[in-house]
Amino acid sequence: MTAMPEVTFDDVRSAAALLDGLAHKTPVVTSRTVDARTGATVFFKCENLQRSGAFKFRGAYNALSRLDAAERKRGVLTFSSGNHAQATALAGSLLGIATTIVMPDDAPLVKQQATRGYGGTVITYDKAKEARETLGRRLAEERGLVVIPPYDHPHVIAGQGTAVKELIEEKGALDMLLVPCGGGGLLSGSAISARALSPKCRVIGVEPAAADDATRSFKTGTLHTVNNPDTIADGARTPSLGTLTFPLVREYVHDMVTVDDSKLLRAMFYLWERLKLIVEPTGALAAAALLEGAVEPRGLRIGVILSGGNADVLALAPYLARL
């Protein structure tokens, strides 16, 4: 039997109150060109303009700020390909909490540098040889650190839900909400907010086709995993949904779709060129589902979460030349 969800909209409201004045209330961008192309009224929630460049700051700060004095003194460890790493390091610097971040050695250099710049201690590893969760939890035990995982944590999930709370409170009820999905923290929190504030809204999670574990899990009701998937969307290379996010996704999300990397890159560069929004590959997943035909948008009011903007421009430049 699936466990009952452990995060509620009250938790999202509490996170929003805590984050008020600390997290950016990110802009919502519209485009007549996109509306004409899709036949919909589209609202892009620009979490690429959030502090540390992604929605992750919301959940990381919410989680770290709720640690007690003894836990803060011990310090925090997390494992992340980049955006949660940066967010945790930044939140730690703001709160005076030492942070240790386990990152794959092939994580985008821009994300590694930013994490160190925010004051985090970065430990890299070879993802072909060791799982980040295993390494991270071993280091945390050895060093007495508090683990704040990137998505499977109630305060992280509640913090992520504040982005859609802002979107719907600003723009009103939606017919559809498209949300990128890696480990499901953003998707879970977003869906909780959507059900509370816009009950008729269909919430759809979007994954890379090469990392479709959450889609398979959602459709079968059985938790699926994927090992080091080959996708340009580095933020969605998570092995599976979590013990918290899996039941939340099953309870609150209406559907899951996937997009392959070629469509994802095409949508990402479209956002760069036409909307002047620098979004990283994972951050463009929801937009790719809209722009590349994975959903039927005509006549609908649609929210699209642009989840992050930490694009490694030099690494992505060769892909632009191939389009």
N, C-alpha and C positions, 0 to 999 in steps of 0.2 A: 504494500500500500504506500502511495506517495505521501510524504510528510506534508502537513499543512504549512503554507507559507508563513514565514516568521517576520516579515517586514510589512508595515502598513502605511497608509497615507499619513497617519499621525506622525510616523517617524520621518517622513519626507517634510512635513510642515515644521517639525522640530529642527531638522537639518537646515531648512531655509532660514529660520530665525537665527540660527547660530552663524550661518554664512553671510547674513546681511551685512553689507559694507566691507566684506573680505573677498568674497568671490565676485567677479564681474557679472553684472546683469548683461549678458551678451546680446548684441543686436539681432533682430530678425530682419532678414533681407528678402525683398521680393524682386521679381524680374518679369517684365512684360514679355520678354523674349521667351523665357521658360514657360510662362503661362500659355503663350500662343503655341509653342511646340507641343505641350502636353495636353492642352484643353482643360487645364485645371487651374485653381488658384493655389499657388505654392508659397509656403513660408519656410525659409531656410533659417534654422536656429544655429547661429555661428559660434559654436563652441571652439572652433579653431582660433577664436579671439579671446578665449578664457585665459586666466593666469596659468603660466607654464605651457600654454599652447594647446590645451585640451580639456575636455570635461572632467578629466581625472582629478583636478584640483578639488572639485566639490566633495567627492567621496573621501579623498585622502585627508583633507583638513577636518572634515566632520569626524572621521575616525580617530585621528591623532588628538584632536582637542578634547575628546571624551576619556582619554587615559587619566588614571589617577596619578598622584605625585610620585609614587613609587615606580609605576610603570614608565613615566616620563624620564625618571632618573636612569632607568635601565637602558633606554634607547630602543629604537625600532628597526626591524629588518623587513624588507619586502623583496619580491622577485618580479621582474618586469622587463619587457622588451624595450621600454622607453617612456611612455607617457605617464604611467603610474609611478615609475621611477622618479621622473622629474617632479611630479606633483607631491610625492612623499618627501622628497628632499626639500622642496620649497616650503611645504607645511611645517616640516621639522625646523627649518631655519626661523620661521615666524614664531614658533612656539617654544624655541629653545630646546628641542629634542634632537639628539644625535641620531642620524639615519644611516643604515647600511643597505646597499642595493645590490642584489644579485642580477646581473644582466648577461645575456648571451654575447659572446665575443664578436658576433657579426651584427649586433644591434646597430642601427644607423648612428654614425659618428656624431651627428648633430645632437642626438638624444643623449649619448654618453657624455659629451662635453657639457651639455646643459645641466645634466644631473650633478656632475662635479661642481659646476658653477653655482648651483643652489646650495652647495655644502654637503652633498651626500658622499659617502665613501662607497665607491663602486668596486665590486668584485665580479670579474668576468669569468665565464665558463664555456666549455665546448658543448653545445646542445646535442651533438651527435653522440656524446659519451655519457652525459649525466642529465637527469631531469632537474629543472630549476627548483621545483617544489622540494625535492629530496635534499638537494644541496642547501637550499635556504633554511629548511627546518633543522638540518644538522648544525649549521652555523649558529642559528638562533639558540639552540640548546647549549652548544659549547660556550657561547658568549653571554648567555642570559638575556637575550633580546626579545622584545615583544614582536610577534609576527603580525603584520597588517597585510593580508593578501590583496591582490589587485582587483578582485571582483567578488569573491565568496565571503563576504563579511557584511553583517546587517547595517552597520553605520556607513560603509562604503556604498552599498546599494541605495540607502536612503538619500545620501548626498547626491548621487547621480540623478535621482528622480527630481531634483530641484530644477533642472534645466527645462524639462517639459512642463513642470508647474508654471515656470515663468512664461513659457511660450503660450500656453493656453490662456493664462490670465491676461496676457497682453493682446492676443489675437482672437480669442473666443473659441467656440467649439470647432472641432475638426472632424472630418469624415474618415481620414486615414492619417496614420503616423508611421513614418519609415525610420527605422533606427538601426545603426550598425550593431553587429553582434560579434564579440570574441568570446569572453567567458560569461557574458550575460548580465553583468552588473548594470550597465547603462540601460539595456533592454528591459530588465526587470523593474528598475526604478522608474523608467519612463512609462511603462505599461501601468504601473500602480497609479501614477499621477493621472494618466489619461482616463483610466476607469473612474477615478474620483471626480474629475473636472469635466470630462467630455465622454459620458458613458456609451454613446453610440459610435465612438471612434474605433475603427479597426486598426489594431497595432500589428505591424509587420516587421519582423526582424530580418536583417540582410547580412548574409555571410559570403565570403569568397567561395567559389565552387570547389576549390581545392581543399578547403577547410570547412566542410559542411557538417561537422559533428553535431552542432546544435540543431540544424535542420533535421537531420536523421533522428536525433533524440526526440525532438518535438513531434515528429510525424509518427514515430513508433511507440512512444511512451517508455522507451528503454534508453538508458544513458549510453551514448556512443562516444568513442574517443578517436583522436587523430594524432599521429606522431610526426612532429616537425613538418607540417604541410608546406608545400612549395607554392607560396603565393607572395605577391608583391605587398600585400596588406600585412605588414609585420605585426600590427597590433591585434590581429585576429588569428594569430598562430597558436592560440591557447589549445591545450589538449582536449578539453571538454568543458561543458557547463559544470557548475559546482553543486555541492549538496544543498545549498540555499537557492542558487539561481535556477537550477533545473525545475523544481516544483513551482517556483514563481513564474517562470516562462510558460510552463504548462497551464497554469491557472489564469494568467492575465493576457497572454499574447494570442492573437487570432491566427497568425500564419507566419511561416518562414519561407524566404526565397533566397536564391543564390545568384551571383554574377561572376563570370569568369574574369581573369585579370585583364584581358584585352578591353572588355567593356568598362571595367573599373578605371583603367588608365584613360580611356577616351572621355569618360565623364569627369575625371579629375582635371584633365587639361581643359575641358570645356569650362569648368568653374574658374580655372585660372584665367583663361583668355576672355570669356564673355562676361563673367560676373566680377572679375578682379578679386577673387577670393582664393588665397593660397591654402589649399587643403591637402593633407597627406593621403596616401592611398586608402588606408583604413577609414579615414574621415570622410571619404567620398563614397563609401559603400551604399548608403541610403540614396544618395543622389543618383548613383548608377542604376539602381533598381527602377527609379522613376524615369530617367532619361533613356534607358536602354530597353524598356519594354517588359520588365519583369512583373509589373503590376499594371492594372488598367486604371488610369487616373482621370479620365474625362468627366468633367462636371463636378469634380470633388474639391473640397478644401483640404489641402494636404500639408502636413508638417513634415519637414525633412531635417534630421539632425546631422549637421556637419561636425563630426565628433572631435577632430583634431587637425592642427595645422603645422605640425612639426615635420615638414617635408624636407628630405635630404635632396636638395635641388640638383647638386652635382651628380648624385647617383641616379636620379630620375631622368636627367637630360637625354641619355641615349634612347630611352623609351619614346620620348617626344619625337625624336628623329625618325622613328619607325612607323609613326602613325600616317 
